[in-house]
């Protein structure tokens, strides 16, 4: 490399060096420690977008070369907007652990009843019994356990009798999990009904302090739902496939350990189903768990928000469950999440819907839409672009190596 080439990339190397040295010195629990690197990333993204618009696009014509270049650019811009929104949300965070600890005496003095519901459809006996035993170990004083069997299995009824927990079933499987829970809520709607409703998936085992810690946040009368993170006993298919379970965190660790706490700081945390507790009064006001979307948990938070209730996130490891064990189950789960969000997006609770949602809620919805609607297609385009260039010579970026290095090296370094 010549002296001229070295001088040209000098600023890039200097900035990368500053990031390597400076980032470890910042405290991510402070506003400045989060906002400064997030702002730097946003500025780098904006710088790249300006360069792409001003220097790398061919004149627009109806040629194959121009159409392919602009198609790629459109998805790149949407990906850039998604990244900017992500870093904006990540610039803040909140830790409610101190709040939950401070409210411990309030929880013990009130001890309001909790109905802990375990919806199930086709899980094995060993998995269900483990979940029931974990639910029975709660250090909270006033709660009842009900297993909601949507497969009407005799052996499960017998298991519930042996474990001395409630057993509820129904004659059909209408609306799947949401319908199963709503059926239980109707059967339990009497003077002894719990003030709070906790949900555990059939393969999630709660820690003894799960209820007492989550209930502590309900001292705030505006909170309608408390969500806790989902952790897993087993590696997900990607960790298992690459033999990296001990070195590579599961995909959801970023979402639950980082992103949802940041969303909570902005007031847009949402229910994720299992390992959550909801105030029954709030549930009754929205008519129970929503059935308009297969992701009834996320939609529940928006329905609650419309009526003035908040969803809080307690980032403590209070339950452990099973991640999808195969690629087909992994894809099915993600497909369900994508379908559920798209059902929400086209409803009155979507970005442009008629529901009474705040601006920040709509921005958060738009952020989720970009994740599901554009990030995955853009990744595919990035994979096939070099192949297309190799076979046809059609390029997506009209730039020399120096320009690509100046603008993309820093974006790779921030990762």
N, C-alpha and C positions, 0 to 999 in steps of 0.2 A: 504494500500500500504506500502511495507517495505521500509526501509532506502535505500536499494540497488536499488529498483525500482525508488525511487525519485531521487537518484543521476544519474541514467541512463538517465532520461528525463530532467535533469537539463539544459543541453545546449540548448535543444529545447525551454524550457520555457524562458530561458534567451534571446534567439534571438527574440521570440515572444514579450517579454516585450520591447526589444529595438525598435522593429517595431512600437509597440503601442505608445511609448513615442516619438520616433524620427520622424516618418513620418509626423505628423501634424506640425512639426517645419520647414519642407522643403517648399520652395516656388515653386509651380509647373510651374510658369511662367519663371523660370530661367533654364538654361541648366543643372546646377548641381542638382537643385531640382527635375528634371525629370530623368536625366541620372543615378543618384546614386540608387534610388529604382528600376529602370528598370534593371540595371546591377545586383542588388541583386537578383531579380526574375530570371534572366537568369542563374545565378550561381546556384540557388536552383534547377532549372529545370535540368541543366547539372548534378548536383550531383545525382539527382534521377535517371537519365538515366544511369549513370555509375553504380549505385547500382543495377538497374534492370538487366543490361547486365551481371554483374560480379557475382551476388549472387542469383538471383530469378528465373532464367530460368532452366527448366529441360533439361537433355540431349535430343537432337533432335532425335526423332524416329517417325515412322509412326503410332504412337498410338494416340488415340482420345485425351488423356490427353495432349500430347505434341503439337499436331496440334492446339487445342483450346487455349493453353497458348501462342503459338507463333503468332497465328492470332491476339489475343488481344494485344500482345506486338507490333506488326507492326503498328496497328492503334494508339497505345499509343505513339510510337515514332513519327509518323506523326503529332499527336496532339502537342507533345512537340516542334517539329520544328515550327509548326504554332504559338505556344505561344512565342517562341524565336523571330520569325520575328515580331510578334505584339509588344513585348516590345522594340525591336530595333526601330521600327517606332515611338512608343510612347515616346522615349527618347528625341525627339525634337518637337517643336511646333512653330507656327507663328500666330501672330494676325495682320491682315491687317487693323484694324479699324483706326489707326493713319494715315496710308497711304491714305485711302479713305477720311478722313477729310482734310488732307493736300492738296488733289487734288480737293477739292470742288470748288475753284475759277476757276480752269481749266475747270471743267464741265460746269459751268455757262457761261464762255466766249465762249466756242465752240458750245454747244447746238446742237450737230449733231443729226439727226433724228433717232428715234428708232421705229421699227415696233414690237408692242407687240401682240403676237399671242396666242390665246386661243383655242387649239384643243379640240373638244368634240365629243362624240359619243352617249351616252344614258343618260346623266345627266338630272335631273329635272330642270324645269324653275326657281324655287326659288334659287337653287344652282348656276345656271349660272348667273342669274341677280345679285346676291351678288358678284360674281367674277367680272363681268363687272363694277359694281359700284366702287369696289375697284380699278380696273384698271384706271377708269376715275379720281380718286382722286390723281394721281401722281403729285408731285411738280416739276417734270421735264418739261421743256418748250416745247419740240419738239418731239412729239410721236404720233403714230396712233395705234388704237386698231382694231384687226380683229378677229372675231370668225370663227373658221374653223369647219364647221358642216359636219361630216361624216355620218349623218343619214338623211340629207335633209329634215328637219322639217320646215313646214310653220310657226308654232308659233315662232320658233327661229329667222327666217328671220324677222318676224314682231317685235320681241323684239329688234333686232339689229337696225331696223329702228327707233323705239321709242327712243332708247338710243343713236342714231346717231353714231353708230360704224360700221365698215366694216363687211360684211358677205361673206364668201367664202365657196363654196361646190364643189363637183366633182361627176362624174357619177359612180364611183366604190370605193371600200375600200381597194385597193391594198396596201400592206405593212403597213396597220393599221396606227398608230400614226405618224410614220416616213413618210409614204407616204402622209398623210394628210398635214403635215408641208411642205414637199417638193413641193406639188401641190401649196400651197399658195406662197412659195418663187418664183416659176416660174411665177405665175400671178402678183407678185409684182416686177418682175425684170425689172424695167425701170429706167429712170433718177431720179425719185422721191423716189426710194427705200431707206429704212433706212440704215444707216451705221452699225447699230446694230440690232440684232434680239433677242427679249426677249420671253421666253416661260413660260406660266402659265397653269397648269392643270386646268380643268374646275371647280374644287372644291377648288382652292387655291386663297385666297384673299390677294393681296399685300398691304403692308403699303405704305403711301404716298411717303416715301423716297426710296422705292425699286429701282427705276431706277437711281436716282441721285447718290445713294451710290454705286451701282454696276458699273455704267458707270465710276466712278472715278478711278477704277483700270485700265481702258484701257489707261490711260496715258502712261503706259508701252507698247510700240509698239509691244512687243513680246507676249503679252497676247491675246489669241484667244477666251477664254471663261472664264466667271466669274460665279461661282456657289455660291448660298447662301443656308443656311440650311432650312430644312422643319420642321415646327412645326405644331401642330394639335389642333383643337378645342375640339375633343372628345377623350375619352380613347380608346386604342386599345382593341381587344377582351380579351387579357390576363389581362390587368388592370381591365376591366369591370367584367370579370369572377371571379376574386379574390377580387373585391371591394376595390382595392388598388390604384385608380387613383390619390388620393391626397398624397400618400406616396411612390409609386413605379413609377419611370419615364417610359415612353413608350420605347419600344425596340430600337428605332432609336436615342434616345438621346445620347447614347454613340458614335454612328457612327458620327452624325453631330456635337455634342458639343466637342468631344475629338479626335476621330480617323481621321476625314477628315482634321482637322487643322494640325495634326501631319503629315499626308501624304503630305499636302501642303508644310510643312517645308522641306520635302525631294524631292519636285518637282514632286510628283506623285498624286496630287489631280485630280479628274475626274468629269465630268459633271454627274449630277443625274437627268436631265430632267427639271422638273418644277422649277420655281424660279431661272432660269439661264438666262444669257445674252451672246450672241455670236457675235463676229465680222463678219459681212456679208462677207467681203473679205476672211476670213479664211474658212467660210462655203462654199463659191463658189469654193475654191481651192480643197476641199475634195469632191465636188459633192453633197453637201447638207447633210442632216441627213442620216446616214448609214441605209441600209435595210438588211444587212447580219445577223443582230442579233436583237432579240426582245427587247434587252436593247440597243437601238440605242444611248442613251445618253453616256453611258460608252465608247462604241466603238468610238464615235465621238472624245473623248479626245485623244485616241490613234492614230486616223487618223491625228488629228491636230498635235500631238507630232511628228509624223513621218515627217511632213513638217516644223518643227521648232517652232510651236506655243505652248504656255503654257496655262494650265488651272489653274486659281487662285481661292482660296476659301475665301470668306468674311463671317466670322462667326458672323453675326448679325441677329436678328429676324426680317426679312423683309417681311415675308408672313406667313399665317396660312391656313391650309387645313384640310381635313377630313381623318382620319385614317380608315382602313377597319373596318366595323362595326360588322362583323360576322366572325366566325372561317373559314368558307368556303372561304370568300373573302380574309382573311388573308393568308390562305394556297395557294390560287391561285396566290396572289401577290408574295409571296416568291418563289413559283414554277416558275413563269415567270422570276424572277431575276436569279434563278439558271440556267434555260434553256438558258437565254440570255448570261450568262457568259460562259457556256460550249460551246455555239456557237462561242464566241470569242476565247476560249481556243484552239479550233480545227482549227481556221483560221490562216491566215498569221500574225495576230496580237497577237497570243498566245505566251506562254512562249518560245517555241522553234520555233516560226514562222519566216518567212523570212523578216518581216517588219523591218525597220530601227529604232529600239527602243534601248534605253540605257539599261545598266545593271540594274540600279535601277528600271526602268520600268518593266523589266522582273521579278525581285525579287518581286515587288509589285503584279504582275500578279500571280506569284507562291503562294504568301500569300493568295490571293483571291481563288485560286484553292484549297488550303488546307482547307480553311474555308468551301467552298461548297462541296468539294469532300470527306473530311475525318472527319471533326468535328462532323457532325450529325451522321454518322455511329458509331463513337466512343462513342457518348453519348448513343446511343441505346445499344451498347455492355456493357457499364457500368451499364445500367439498368437491363439487362438480366443476367449478370454474377452472381450476388448473387442468382438469381432464379435457374440457372443451377447448381450452387454449392449445393444449398439446396436439389435438387432432385437427383443429380448424384454424388456429391462429387468432380466434376472436378473443380479445382482451377486455376485461371489465374496468381496468384502470389504465389511462393513457398517461404514464409518468415514467421518469427514469428511476434507476435504483436509489439515487441520492434522495429524491423526493419521498419515495416509499419509506426509506430508512428514517428520514427526519420526522415523519408523522406517525408511523406505525410502531417504531421501536419503543417509543415511550408508552404507547398503549399496551404493548405486550409486557413492558417492565412493570406497569401498575398492577398486573395480574399476579 
